[in-house]
């Protein structure tokens, strides 16, 4: 079994509306995305998947949707705020389907983004997605075995 890990980064703001501490306020992070793929056999070039392909496909999606944007829960009242909307990329915060915690951002990338954007060969599978909010704090979503 072989594994490949690719790191990608983006900058974004978020808040956790029901948080009891300082994360309830708008704040931002330099997020680090850690994507792990596995394959029992390497491709004809000797890889699990091309590092550049992962960057191109997942990195492009992150750049277009999350980078320098606000990631707000779909039920966050700030989604209706005109000033927040005007300050966001393309005038639209990213309306997230659940609270935008590190764990849920990892889940969203693993369940919704990667299946849509990565050209997966049959013997390649996604193992996990990790999201580092800070150098010390990481949330992880793992694909079902």
Beta strands, then each sheet from edge to edge (+ up, - down):
strand 1: 2-14
strand 2: 27-39
strand 3: 69-73
strand 4: 94-96
strand 5: 124-134
strand 6: 137-142
sheet 1: 4+ 3+ 1+ 2- 5+ 6-
end
